[in-house]
Amino acid sequence: MTGPSDLAPLLEIDRLSVSYSSRGGAIPAVVDLSLRIATGESVGLVGESGCGKSTVAMAILRALGRNGAIVGGSVRFRGRNLADLDGAGLRALRGGEIAMVYQEPMAALNPSLTVATQLAEVPMIHARVGKAEARRRAAAMLGQVGIGEPDRVLAAYPHQLSGGQQQRVVIAMALLGDPSLLLLDEPTTALDVTVEAGIVKLIADIGRRFGTAQLYISHNLGLILETCARVCVMYAGQIVEEGPAEALFRRPRHPYTQGLIACIPLPTNDKNARPLAPIPGQLPPPRHRPRGCVFAPRCVHARPGLCDVGPIAMERADASARQVRCVRWRDIAAADVAAEAPPARPPVPIGDEVLRVSALQKYYPIGEAGIGALISGEGIRTVKANEALEFSARHRETVAIVGESGCGKSTFAKILLGLETATGGAVYFAGDEISRIPVGSRTPAQVGALQMVFQNPDETLNPSHSIGAQIARVVRRFDKERRGFGIRGRVLELLDTVKLPREFYRRRPRQLSGGQKQRVGIARAFAGNPKMVVADEPISALDVSVAAAVTELLMDIQREHGTTLLFISHDLGVVRYLADRVVVMYLGQIMERGTTAQIFAPPYHPYTEALLAAVPMADPAVSKREIVLEGPLPSALDPPAGCPFVTRCPRKIGRICEVEPPPQRKPVRGHVIACHIPLDELAAIEPVFSAAPDAAAE
């Protein structure tokens, strides 16, 4: 039985199998899965997309849809088989005893109803209270989930709230039914790291305060380590390893768990000395899972005649209640991962300056009285999206721009690519000043030299055109040497470069996975041999294994072509691994810039310090200080008069921060911090990360 516990189980899943019907026959999503969760216990369920994690949650709620069914095993809650519940029993269970927090809050909120109406429904239905009492409980619960102005939020519609507020409302909605079990399906994926840190702390506090058991579903292993006491690793519909979180992360037993952890850019990783090791291959289709070990086709430790003979059962691995589904786990040590890691690579030599940004400004005029005000010029206010940006990038260098949503990262990228024009300042690229030249007025050479990899490839790939045609269009326009009969050959070379099969030339985007589509986006960006590629959150929506492969692919291509990479992200874990230099932005301004080593060690800007503390750390050997920023990002329409970070800064030193713009302090050459705090005090700040004491031997 997976998930042994000394406590009586609140939820007990025994040999669960779930299938979905289709025209081609039954699709087995979950196979022979067993799991127990005790009262007040937090359990993490991790694995790649498509492994069946969300299906488990839907099976618990019996919300599998018309084509989904439990075809084997049982799900018991408080000892009662949920298959025995009728419609009324299920309605009482859902939102009452068992509640769920979904990945996308706007998918769970009705845009046409106020927050008050939606929250009040829960106690009115499950607690049978009147509207006034339901509203009072809703306001009280909003306060408990960290919303400071509950009355204002209750009167608002969902679209009037920030992403973090929307997610807190959804959590409040789940808690209003006083559930015993909370299902959390990727509840922080779409949030900034600072908001994510607040939500993670909130979820942990909820478990302690209300004694609520939690099943936390995620592919973010750092979050799971920070929130869960026990972890189940899922692959191809099965649990392949289970155990206490810290023990599992310190010494993973199953090769798949080892592979997932090897994909994470930990503080000990270095892109040259210790590259990431992506898991080879892909998750097998549900109808074509191999015999024996389902991970065997991707496992370097698999042995014919041993691992392909099944079925393979879970077995106890050690005294800490660890279990593993692997016939060779005794022969496989965690040290094997380091021994088989990719070889070290020499550092890439940095060349001459390619990009120079000087005092760049981008303002958007907004008329309070509508379009008439914009025409007359009366009542116009200004959104300062970018203010006095100063930095540079060099040949073959990776420069990261980090910060929360709304800080101006993507606005700068649009100016660089000619999708917007600057209000003031200058952008010099390859010797040309391009800040006021829209993309339609740029020369083909200027357009081809600057290309972009977008966050969501589905929004940039034409679903009606083949992959080959879409890449060929770029080659035809920007690669002078390949215009004509050489275009197809060039496209096939690009598919080879991004490690996609050549038969993908004729496929449509719908026939590709998310990671494969992103590789197509990368191939298209590099098709014209650009001097610089802007990568805007290119891996934020990908599984850790796919993200590691895409990250290594970007660096391989950069080495081969000498491309400068401008990497836009809010994930400082990836930035630490990937970037040579970092620019930290907040509310349209640069708070700190310098080399990666300078940014990740004191002296910090207080905002940089908070961003670092918000990074989920999937390494129990590294401890991290807790810093949770309070309050939302100020409006760009009405920014603070002094330091833009003053309204949220935990290190504010007085009125000077409110009324005077901060000075540019320079600890060393190339490192700039915009802060009123003296440098000696910033240098004395305790590092965010530190090595934790070694765990006791298992």
C-alpha positions as CSV (number, residue, x, y, z in Angstrom):
1,M,0.0,0.0,0.0
2,T,1.5,3.4,-1.0
3,G,1.6,6.1,1.5
4,P,1.8,4.2,4.9
5,S,1.0,6.3,7.9
6,D,0.8,5.7,11.6
7,L,-2.4,7.7,11.6
8,A,-5.8,6.5,10.5
9,P,-6.3,7.4,6.8
10,L,-8.7,10.2,6.0
11,L,-8.5,9.3,2.3
12,E,-7.6,5.8,1.1
13,I,-7.1,5.0,-2.6
14,D,-6.7,1.3,-3.2
15,R,-5.4,0.0,-6.6
16,L,-7.3,2.7,-8.5
17,S,-7.5,2.5,-12.3
18,V,-9.1,5.2,-14.4
19,S,-9.8,5.1,-18.2
20,Y,-11.3,7.4,-20.7
21,S,-13.4,6.2,-23.6
22,S,-12.6,7.3,-27.1
23,R,-13.3,6.3,-30.7
24,G,-10.1,4.3,-30.7
25,G,-11.0,2.5,-27.5
26,A,-10.3,2.9,-23.8
27,I,-7.4,5.2,-22.8
28,P,-5.9,4.0,-19.5
29,A,-5.0,7.2,-17.6
30,V,-4.3,5.8,-14.1
31,V,-3.2,2.2,-13.4
32,D,-3.2,0.3,-10.1
33,L,-2.6,3.4,-8.0
34,S,-2.7,3.3,-4.2
35,L,-2.4,6.3,-1.8
36,R,-3.3,7.2,1.8
37,I,-3.6,10.6,3.3
38,A,-4.1,11.0,7.1
39,T,-6.0,13.8,8.8
40,G,-3.9,17.0,8.7
41,E,-1.2,15.4,6.5
42,S,0.2,17.2,3.4
43,V,1.1,14.9,0.5
44,G,2.7,16.0,-2.8
45,L,2.0,14.3,-6.1
46,V,4.6,15.2,-8.7
47,G,5.5,14.1,-12.3
48,E,5.5,15.3,-15.9
49,S,2.3,16.5,-17.7
50,G,0.2,13.6,-18.9
51,C,1.3,11.2,-16.1
52,G,-2.2,11.3,-14.5
53,K,-1.9,13.6,-11.5
54,S,-5.0,15.7,-12.2
55,T,-6.9,12.6,-13.1
56,V,-6.3,11.3,-9.6
57,A,-7.9,14.5,-8.2
58,M,-10.8,14.3,-10.5
59,A,-11.3,10.6,-9.5
60,I,-11.4,11.6,-5.8
61,L,-14.2,14.1,-6.6
62,R,-15.8,11.7,-9.1
63,A,-15.7,14.5,-11.7
64,L,-14.2,12.6,-14.6
65,G,-16.7,13.7,-17.2
66,R,-18.9,11.6,-19.3
67,N,-16.1,9.7,-21.0
68,G,-14.1,9.0,-17.8
69,A,-14.7,6.1,-15.4
70,I,-13.1,4.3,-12.5
71,V,-12.6,0.8,-13.9
72,G,-10.8,-0.7,-11.0
73,G,-10.0,-0.3,-7.3
74,S,-11.7,2.1,-4.8
75,V,-11.6,5.6,-3.3
76,R,-12.6,5.7,0.3
77,F,-13.1,8.9,2.3
78,R,-13.6,8.5,6.1
79,G,-14.0,4.8,5.4
80,R,-16.9,5.3,2.9
81,N,-16.5,4.2,-0.7
82,L,-17.2,7.3,-2.8
83,A,-18.6,5.1,-5.6
84,D,-21.6,4.5,-3.4
85,L,-22.6,8.2,-3.2
86,D,-25.6,9.4,-5.2
87,G,-25.9,12.8,-6.7
88,A,-27.0,14.5,-3.4
89,G,-24.1,12.9,-1.6
90,L,-21.6,14.0,-4.1
91,R,-22.9,17.6,-4.0
92,A,-22.5,17.6,-0.3
93,L,-19.0,16.2,-0.5
94,R,-17.7,18.6,-3.2
95,G,-17.0,22.0,-1.8
96,G,-17.9,20.7,1.7
97,E,-15.8,17.8,3.0
98,I,-13.5,17.9,0.0
99,A,-12.6,21.1,-1.8
100,M,-10.3,21.9,-4.8
101,V,-8.1,24.8,-5.8
102,Y,-7.5,24.9,-9.5
103,Q,-4.5,25.9,-11.5
104,E,-6.2,28.9,-13.2
105,P,-8.3,31.0,-10.8
106,M,-10.3,32.7,-13.5
107,A,-11.5,29.2,-14.7
108,A,-13.0,28.7,-11.2
109,L,-14.5,32.2,-10.9
110,N,-17.6,33.5,-12.7
111,P,-16.7,36.8,-14.4
112,S,-20.3,38.0,-14.3
113,L,-20.7,37.7,-10.6
114,T,-19.2,39.7,-7.7
115,V,-16.8,38.0,-5.4
116,A,-19.3,38.4,-2.6
117,T,-22.0,36.5,-4.5
118,Q,-19.6,33.6,-5.4
119,L,-18.1,33.2,-1.9
120,A,-21.5,33.5,-0.1
121,E,-22.8,30.6,-2.1
122,V,-20.5,28.1,-0.3
123,P,-21.8,28.6,3.4
124,M,-25.3,29.1,2.1
125,I,-25.3,25.7,0.4
126,H,-23.1,23.7,2.8
127,A,-23.8,25.3,6.2
128,R,-27.4,26.3,5.5
129,V,-26.9,29.9,6.7
130,G,-28.6,33.1,5.5
131,K,-27.2,35.6,3.1
132,A,-26.0,38.1,5.7
133,E,-24.2,35.4,7.8
134,A,-22.7,34.0,4.6
135,R,-21.3,37.4,3.6
136,R,-19.9,37.9,7.1
137,R,-18.1,34.5,6.9
138,A,-16.8,35.3,3.4
139,A,-15.4,38.6,4.7
140,A,-13.8,36.9,7.6
141,M,-12.3,34.2,5.4
142,L,-10.8,36.8,3.0
143,G,-9.0,38.3,6.0
144,Q,-7.7,34.9,7.0
145,V,-6.2,34.3,3.5
146,G,-4.3,37.6,3.7
147,I,-6.6,40.0,1.8
148,G,-6.4,43.4,3.6
149,E,-9.5,45.1,2.3
150,P,-12.2,42.3,2.3
151,D,-15.1,44.7,1.8
152,R,-13.6,46.2,-1.4
153,V,-12.7,42.7,-2.7
154,L,-16.2,41.4,-2.0
155,A,-17.7,44.2,-4.1
156,A,-15.3,43.6,-7.0
157,Y,-15.6,41.4,-10.0
158,P,-12.9,38.8,-10.6
159,H,-11.3,40.8,-13.5
160,Q,-10.8,43.7,-11.1
161,L,-8.4,41.7,-9.0
162,S,-4.7,40.8,-9.5
163,G,-3.7,37.2,-10.1
164,G,-2.6,36.8,-6.5
165,Q,-5.9,38.1,-5.2
166,Q,-7.9,35.9,-7.5
167,Q,-6.0,32.8,-6.3
168,R,-6.6,33.9,-2.6
169,V,-10.3,34.3,-3.4
170,V,-10.4,30.7,-4.8
171,I,-8.6,29.4,-1.7
172,A,-11.1,31.3,0.5
173,M,-13.9,29.7,-1.5
174,A,-12.5,26.3,-0.9
175,L,-12.0,26.9,2.8
176,L,-15.5,28.3,3.4
177,G,-17.0,24.8,3.3
178,D,-14.7,23.8,6.2
179,P,-13.2,20.9,4.2
180,S,-11.2,18.1,5.7
181,L,-9.3,17.5,2.5
182,L,-8.0,20.2,0.2
183,L,-6.9,19.3,-3.4
184,L,-4.5,21.8,-4.9
185,D,-3.8,21.3,-8.6
186,E,-0.9,23.5,-9.7
187,P,-2.3,26.5,-7.7
188,T,0.7,28.8,-8.3
189,T,1.8,28.0,-11.8
190,A,0.6,31.3,-13.3
191,L,1.7,33.6,-10.5
192,D,4.9,35.7,-9.9
193,V,7.4,34.2,-7.6
194,T,6.7,36.7,-4.9
195,V,3.0,36.1,-5.0
196,E,3.7,32.4,-5.2
197,A,5.8,32.6,-2.0
198,G,2.8,34.2,-0.2
199,I,0.4,31.6,-1.5
200,V,2.7,28.8,-0.5
201,K,3.1,30.2,3.0
202,L,-0.7,30.7,3.2
203,I,-1.3,27.0,2.2
204,A,1.1,25.8,4.9
205,D,-0.5,28.1,7.5
206,I,-4.0,26.7,6.5
207,G,-2.8,23.2,7.2
208,R,-1.5,24.1,10.6
209,R,-4.5,26.3,11.6
210,F,-7.4,24.3,10.3
211,G,-5.9,20.8,10.4
212,T,-6.8,20.4,6.8
213,A,-5.3,17.4,4.9
214,Q,-3.8,18.4,1.5
215,L,-3.0,16.7,-1.7
216,Y,-0.7,19.1,-3.6
217,I,-0.3,18.4,-7.3
218,S,2.6,20.0,-9.1
219,H,5.5,19.6,-11.4
220,N,7.5,22.1,-9.3
221,L,9.6,20.0,-7.0
222,G,10.8,23.0,-5.0
223,L,7.3,23.9,-4.0
224,I,6.5,20.3,-3.0
225,L,9.6,20.2,-0.8
226,E,8.6,23.4,0.9
227,T,4.9,22.4,1.5
228,C,4.6,18.7,1.8
229,A,5.7,16.1,4.4
230,R,5.4,13.2,2.0
231,V,5.9,12.9,-1.7
232,C,4.5,10.5,-4.3
233,V,6.3,10.5,-7.7
234,M,4.0,9.6,-10.6
235,Y,5.0,8.4,-14.1
236,A,2.7,7.1,-16.9
237,G,-0.3,6.5,-14.6
238,Q,1.6,4.8,-11.8
239,I,3.3,5.9,-8.6
240,V,7.0,4.9,-9.0
241,E,8.4,6.2,-5.7
242,E,7.0,7.5,-2.4
243,G,8.4,8.6,0.9
244,P,9.1,11.4,3.3
245,A,9.9,14.6,1.3
246,E,13.3,15.4,2.7
247,A,14.6,11.8,2.5
248,L,13.3,11.4,-1.0
249,F,15.0,14.6,-2.2
250,R,18.3,13.8,-0.5
251,R,18.5,10.3,-1.8
252,P,16.1,9.5,-4.6
253,R,15.8,5.7,-5.3
254,H,13.9,5.5,-8.6
255,P,15.8,6.5,-11.8
256,Y,12.8,8.7,-12.8
257,T,13.0,10.7,-9.5
258,Q,16.7,11.0,-10.0
259,G,16.1,12.3,-13.5
260,L,13.6,14.9,-12.4
261,I,15.9,16.3,-9.7
262,A,18.8,16.3,-12.2
263,C,16.7,18.6,-14.4
264,I,16.4,21.4,-11.8
265,P,18.9,24.3,-11.8
266,L,20.0,24.1,-8.1
267,P,22.5,26.5,-6.6
268,T,25.2,23.8,-7.0
269,N,24.6,23.7,-10.8
270,D,26.8,25.6,-13.2
271,K,25.9,25.8,-16.9
272,N,29.5,25.1,-17.9
273,A,30.9,22.9,-15.1
274,R,27.7,21.0,-14.2
275,P,25.1,21.2,-17.0
276,L,21.5,20.0,-16.5
277,A,20.8,16.5,-17.6
278,P,17.4,16.3,-19.4
279,I,15.6,13.0,-19.2
280,P,15.9,11.4,-22.7
281,G,12.8,10.4,-24.6
282,Q,9.2,11.2,-23.9
283,L,6.3,10.0,-21.8
284,P,4.8,6.9,-23.6
285,P,1.2,7.2,-25.0
286,P,-1.3,5.6,-22.6
287,R,-2.2,2.9,-25.1
288,H,1.4,2.1,-25.8
289,R,3.0,1.8,-22.4
290,P,5.8,-0.8,-22.4
291,R,5.6,-4.1,-20.5
292,G,7.3,-4.2,-17.2
293,C,8.8,-0.9,-16.0
294,V,7.0,1.9,-17.8
295,F,10.1,4.1,-17.5
296,A,12.5,1.5,-19.0
297,P,12.7,3.0,-22.5
298,R,14.0,6.3,-21.0
299,C,16.1,4.7,-18.2
300,V,19.9,4.3,-18.5
301,H,19.8,1.6,-15.9
302,A,17.2,-0.6,-17.7
303,R,18.3,-4.3,-18.4
304,P,16.5,-6.4,-21.0
305,G,15.0,-9.5,-19.6
306,L,14.7,-8.0,-16.2
307,C,13.1,-4.5,-16.5
308,D,10.8,-5.5,-19.4
309,V,9.1,-8.3,-17.6
310,G,6.1,-7.2,-15.6
311,P,4.2,-6.2,-13.8
312,I,6.6,-4.5,-11.3
313,A,5.3,-4.0,-7.8
314,M,6.1,-1.3,-5.2
315,E,8.5,-2.5,-2.5
316,R,9.7,-1.1,0.7
317,A,13.1,0.6,0.3
318,D,14.2,1.5,3.8
319,A,13.1,2.1,7.4
320,S,11.8,5.6,6.6
321,A,8.6,4.2,4.9
322,R,10.2,4.7,1.5
323,Q,8.7,2.6,-1.4
324,V,9.9,2.3,-4.9
325,R,8.7,0.6,-8.1
326,C,12.1,-0.6,-9.5
327,V,13.7,-4.0,-9.6
328,R,17.2,-2.5,-9.7
329,W,16.9,0.1,-7.0
330,R,19.4,-1.6,-4.7
331,D,22.0,-1.4,-7.5
332,I,21.3,2.2,-8.3
333,A,22.8,4.8,-6.0
334,A,22.2,8.6,-6.3
335,A,25.9,8.9,-7.0
336,D,25.2,7.3,-10.4
337,V,23.5,10.6,-11.4
338,A,26.6,12.6,-10.9
339,A,28.8,9.9,-12.6
340,E,26.5,10.0,-15.7
341,A,26.1,13.8,-15.8
342,P,26.9,15.6,-19.1
343,P,30.5,16.5,-19.4
344,A,31.7,20.0,-18.5
345,R,32.0,22.6,-21.2
346,P,34.5,25.5,-21.6
347,P,33.0,28.9,-20.8
348,V,31.8,30.9,-23.9
349,P,34.1,33.9,-24.5
350,I,32.2,37.2,-24.3
351,G,32.7,39.5,-27.3
352,D,32.1,43.2,-28.1
353,E,29.0,45.2,-27.2
354,V,26.0,44.4,-29.3
355,L,23.2,46.3,-27.4
356,R,23.3,49.6,-25.5
357,V,20.2,50.9,-23.8
358,S,20.5,54.5,-22.7
359,A,18.0,56.5,-20.5
360,L,15.2,54.6,-22.3
361,Q,11.6,55.8,-21.6
362,K,8.3,54.4,-22.7
363,Y,5.2,56.4,-21.6
364,Y,1.5,55.6,-22.4
365,P,-0.9,58.5,-22.3
366,I,-4.3,57.6,-20.8
367,G,-7.3,60.0,-21.0
368,E,-9.5,59.8,-17.9
369,A,-12.5,61.0,-19.9
370,G,-12.1,58.6,-22.8
371,I,-10.9,59.1,-26.4
372,G,-12.1,62.8,-26.4
373,A,-9.5,63.6,-23.7
374,L,-6.8,62.0,-25.7
375,I,-7.7,64.2,-28.7
376,S,-8.0,67.5,-26.7
377,G,-5.1,66.8,-24.4
378,E,-7.1,67.5,-21.3
379,G,-7.2,65.2,-18.4
380,I,-4.4,63.0,-19.7
381,R,-2.4,60.9,-17.3
382,T,0.8,58.9,-18.1
383,V,1.7,55.3,-17.5
384,K,5.5,55.1,-17.1
385,A,6.1,51.6,-18.4
386,N,9.9,52.1,-18.7
387,E,11.8,54.9,-17.0
388,A,15.5,55.7,-17.5
389,L,16.6,52.1,-18.4
390,E,20.4,51.8,-18.7
391,F,22.2,48.5,-19.5
392,S,24.1,46.7,-22.3
393,A,24.6,43.2,-23.8
394,R,27.6,41.8,-25.5
395,H,28.2,39.2,-28.3
396,R,27.6,35.6,-27.0
397,E,26.4,36.9,-23.6
398,T,23.2,35.9,-21.8
399,V,21.5,38.9,-20.1
400,A,18.5,38.2,-17.9
401,I,15.8,40.7,-17.2
402,V,13.8,39.7,-14.1
403,G,10.9,41.1,-12.1
404,E,7.3,40.7,-11.3
405,S,4.5,41.0,-13.9
406,G,3.9,44.7,-14.8
407,C,7.5,45.7,-14.1
408,G,8.1,46.6,-17.8
409,K,10.2,43.6,-19.0
410,S,8.0,42.8,-22.0
411,T,7.4,46.5,-22.8
412,F,11.2,46.8,-23.3
413,A,11.2,43.7,-25.5
414,K,8.5,45.2,-27.7
415,I,10.6,48.4,-28.1
416,L,13.6,46.3,-29.0
417,L,11.7,44.3,-31.6
418,G,10.0,47.4,-33.1
419,L,6.5,46.4,-31.9
420,E,6.5,49.7,-29.8
421,T,8.5,52.9,-30.2
422,A,10.3,54.6,-27.3
423,T,9.2,57.9,-25.8
424,G,12.7,59.0,-24.8
425,G,16.3,57.7,-24.6
426,A,17.9,55.4,-27.1
427,V,18.5,51.8,-28.0
428,Y,21.6,51.1,-30.0
429,F,21.8,47.7,-31.7
430,A,24.7,46.7,-33.9
431,G,25.5,50.4,-34.2
432,D,22.0,51.5,-35.2
433,E,19.7,53.6,-33.1
434,I,16.4,51.7,-33.4
435,S,14.2,52.8,-30.4
436,R,11.9,54.9,-32.7
437,I,11.9,52.7,-35.8
438,P,8.8,50.5,-35.9
439,V,9.2,47.0,-37.2
440,G,7.4,47.9,-40.5
441,S,10.1,50.6,-41.2
442,R,13.1,48.5,-40.3
443,T,15.3,46.9,-43.0
444,P,15.1,43.1,-43.5
445,A,18.6,42.9,-42.0
446,Q,17.5,44.7,-38.9
447,V,14.4,42.6,-38.5
448,G,16.3,39.3,-39.1
449,A,19.0,40.2,-36.7
450,L,16.5,40.5,-33.8
451,Q,14.2,37.5,-33.3
452,M,12.0,36.3,-30.4
453,V,11.0,33.1,-28.6
454,F,7.6,33.5,-27.0
455,Q,6.2,32.1,-23.8
456,N,3.3,30.3,-25.4
457,P,4.1,28.8,-28.8
458,D,0.5,28.0,-29.5
459,E,-0.2,31.7,-29.9
460,T,2.5,32.1,-32.5
461,L,2.2,29.0,-34.6
462,N,-0.4,28.9,-37.4
463,P,-2.5,25.7,-36.8
464,S,-3.3,25.4,-40.5
465,H,0.3,25.4,-41.8
466,S,2.9,22.7,-41.5
467,I,5.9,23.1,-39.3
468,G,8.2,23.0,-42.3
469,A,6.2,25.8,-44.1
470,Q,6.4,28.0,-41.0
471,I,10.1,27.7,-40.6
472,A,10.7,28.0,-44.3
473,R,8.9,31.3,-44.4
474,V,11.5,32.8,-42.1
475,V,14.4,31.2,-44.1
476,R,13.0,32.6,-47.3
477,R,12.8,36.1,-46.0
478,F,16.0,36.4,-43.9
479,D,18.5,33.8,-45.1
480,K,19.9,35.2,-48.4
481,E,22.1,32.2,-49.0
482,R,19.2,29.8,-48.9
483,R,16.6,31.6,-51.0
484,G,15.6,29.0,-53.6
485,F,16.2,25.3,-53.7
486,G,18.2,25.2,-50.5
487,I,15.3,26.2,-48.2
488,R,14.0,22.7,-47.5
489,G,17.5,21.6,-46.6
490,R,18.0,24.5,-44.3
491,V,14.7,23.7,-42.5
492,L,15.7,20.1,-42.1
493,E,19.1,21.3,-40.6
494,L,17.1,23.5,-38.2
495,L,15.0,20.6,-37.1
496,D,18.2,18.6,-36.5
497,T,19.5,21.6,-34.5
498,V,16.5,21.6,-32.1
499,K,16.6,17.8,-31.9
500,L,13.2,17.2,-33.6
501,P,12.7,14.3,-36.1
502,R,12.8,15.4,-39.8
503,E,9.3,13.9,-40.4
504,F,8.0,16.8,-38.3
505,Y,8.5,18.9,-41.5
506,R,5.0,17.9,-42.6
507,R,3.2,17.8,-39.3
508,R,0.8,20.4,-38.0
509,P,1.2,22.1,-34.6
510,R,-1.7,20.2,-33.1
511,Q,0.3,17.0,-33.6
512,L,3.2,18.2,-31.3
513,S,3.6,18.4,-27.5
514,G,4.2,21.6,-25.7
515,G,7.9,21.1,-25.5
516,Q,8.1,20.2,-29.2
517,K,6.2,23.3,-30.2
518,Q,8.6,25.4,-28.2
519,R,11.5,23.8,-30.1
520,V,9.8,24.8,-33.3
521,G,9.6,28.3,-32.0
522,I,13.3,28.2,-31.3
523,A,14.1,26.8,-34.7
524,R,12.1,29.6,-36.3
525,A,13.8,32.3,-34.2
526,F,17.2,31.1,-35.3
527,A,16.3,30.5,-38.9
528,G,17.6,33.9,-40.1
529,N,20.9,33.6,-38.2
530,P,20.0,36.5,-35.8
531,K,22.6,38.4,-33.8
532,M,20.2,38.6,-30.8
533,V,17.3,36.4,-29.6
534,V,14.8,37.7,-27.0
535,A,13.4,34.7,-25.0
536,D,10.3,35.9,-23.1
537,E,9.5,33.3,-20.4
538,P,10.3,30.5,-22.9
539,I,10.2,27.6,-20.3
540,S,7.7,28.9,-17.6
541,A,4.9,26.7,-18.9
542,L,7.0,23.5,-19.4
543,D,7.7,20.5,-17.3
544,V,11.0,20.4,-15.5
545,S,12.4,17.7,-17.8
546,V,11.3,19.6,-21.0
547,A,12.4,22.9,-19.5
548,A,15.9,21.5,-18.9
549,A,16.1,20.2,-22.5
550,V,15.0,23.6,-23.9
551,T,17.4,25.5,-21.6
552,E,20.3,23.3,-22.8
553,L,19.2,23.6,-26.4
554,L,19.2,27.4,-26.2
555,M,22.8,27.4,-24.8
556,D,24.0,24.8,-27.4
557,I,22.6,27.0,-30.3
558,Q,24.1,30.1,-28.7
559,R,27.5,28.5,-28.5
560,E,27.2,27.3,-32.2
561,H,26.0,30.6,-33.6
562,G,27.5,33.1,-31.2
563,T,24.1,34.6,-30.5
564,T,23.4,37.1,-27.8
565,L,20.5,36.0,-25.6
566,L,18.2,38.3,-23.8
567,F,16.3,36.1,-21.3
568,I,13.1,37.5,-19.7
569,S,11.9,35.6,-16.7
570,H,10.6,35.8,-13.2
571,D,12.3,32.5,-12.2
572,L,15.5,33.4,-10.6
573,G,16.5,29.7,-10.2
574,V,16.7,29.4,-14.0
575,V,18.3,32.9,-14.2
576,R,21.1,31.9,-11.8
577,Y,21.9,28.9,-13.9
578,L,21.6,30.5,-17.3
579,A,22.6,34.2,-17.2
580,D,25.9,35.9,-17.3
581,R,24.5,39.2,-16.1
582,V,21.1,40.2,-14.6
583,V,18.9,43.3,-14.7
584,V,16.3,43.5,-11.9
585,M,13.3,45.6,-12.8
586,Y,10.5,47.0,-10.6
587,L,7.6,49.3,-11.7
588,G,9.4,50.2,-14.9
589,Q,12.8,51.0,-13.3
590,I,16.0,49.1,-12.8
591,M,16.6,48.4,-9.1
592,E,19.9,46.5,-9.5
593,R,22.1,45.2,-12.3
594,G,25.4,43.3,-12.4
595,T,26.9,39.9,-13.0
596,T,25.0,36.9,-11.8
597,A,27.5,36.3,-9.0
598,Q,27.0,39.9,-7.9
599,I,23.2,39.7,-7.9
600,F,23.0,36.5,-6.0
601,A,25.3,37.6,-3.1
602,P,25.2,40.6,-0.7
603,P,25.0,43.5,-1.1
604,Y,21.5,43.1,-2.4
605,H,18.8,45.6,-3.2
606,P,15.9,44.7,-0.8
607,Y,13.7,43.8,-3.8
608,T,16.4,41.5,-5.2
609,E,16.6,39.9,-1.8
610,A,12.9,39.3,-1.7
611,L,12.9,37.8,-5.2
612,L,15.7,35.4,-4.2
613,A,13.9,34.4,-1.1
614,A,10.8,33.6,-3.2
615,V,12.6,31.0,-5.3
616,P,11.4,27.5,-4.4
617,M,14.4,25.4,-3.5
618,A,14.3,21.7,-4.4
619,D,17.4,20.9,-2.4
620,P,17.2,20.0,1.3
621,A,20.9,20.7,1.7
622,V,20.3,24.4,1.1
623,S,18.4,26.6,3.6
624,K,16.7,29.8,2.7
625,R,15.5,32.9,4.6
626,E,11.8,33.6,4.5
627,I,10.8,37.0,3.1
628,V,7.2,37.5,2.0
629,L,6.3,40.8,0.4
630,E,3.1,42.3,1.5
631,G,0.8,44.3,-0.7
632,P,0.3,44.6,-4.5
633,L,2.6,46.3,-7.0
634,P,1.7,50.0,-7.0
635,S,-0.1,51.4,-10.1
636,A,2.2,52.7,-12.9
637,L,-0.4,55.5,-13.2
638,D,0.5,56.8,-9.7
639,P,4.0,55.5,-8.8
640,P,5.6,56.6,-5.5
641,A,7.5,59.9,-5.6
642,G,10.7,58.4,-4.2
643,C,11.8,54.9,-4.4
644,P,9.3,52.8,-6.5
645,F,9.7,49.9,-4.0
646,V,9.0,52.0,-0.9
647,T,5.4,50.8,-0.4
648,R,6.5,47.1,0.0
649,C,10.1,47.4,1.2
650,P,10.8,45.6,4.5
651,R,14.0,47.6,4.9
652,K,12.6,51.1,4.5
653,I,14.7,53.6,6.4
654,G,12.5,56.6,6.6
655,R,10.8,59.5,4.8
656,I,13.7,59.9,2.4
657,C,12.6,56.6,0.7
658,E,9.1,58.2,0.1
659,V,10.1,61.6,-1.3
660,E,13.5,61.2,-3.0
661,P,14.5,58.9,-5.9
662,P,17.3,56.5,-4.7
663,P,20.9,57.1,-5.7
664,Q,22.9,54.8,-7.9
665,R,25.3,53.0,-5.6
666,K,28.2,51.0,-7.1
667,P,29.8,48.4,-4.9
668,V,32.2,47.3,-7.6
669,R,32.6,48.0,-11.3
670,G,29.5,47.0,-13.3
671,H,27.3,46.4,-10.2
672,V,24.7,49.1,-9.6
673,I,22.1,49.2,-6.8
674,A,19.4,51.9,-6.7
675,C,18.8,52.3,-3.0
676,H,19.0,54.9,-0.1
677,I,20.4,52.3,2.3
678,P,24.2,52.8,2.7
679,L,26.4,50.2,1.0
680,D,28.0,49.0,4.2
681,E,24.6,48.1,5.6
682,L,23.5,46.3,2.4
683,A,26.8,44.4,2.5
684,A,26.0,43.3,6.0
685,I,22.7,41.6,5.0
686,E,22.7,37.9,5.7
687,P,22.8,35.8,2.5
688,V,19.4,34.5,1.4
689,F,20.8,31.0,0.8
690,S,23.1,29.0,3.0
691,A,24.2,25.3,3.3
692,A,21.9,23.4,5.7
693,P,23.4,20.8,8.1
694,D,23.6,17.4,6.6
695,A,20.6,15.2,7.3
696,A,21.1,12.2,9.6
697,A,22.0,9.0,7.9
698,E,19.0,7.0,6.8
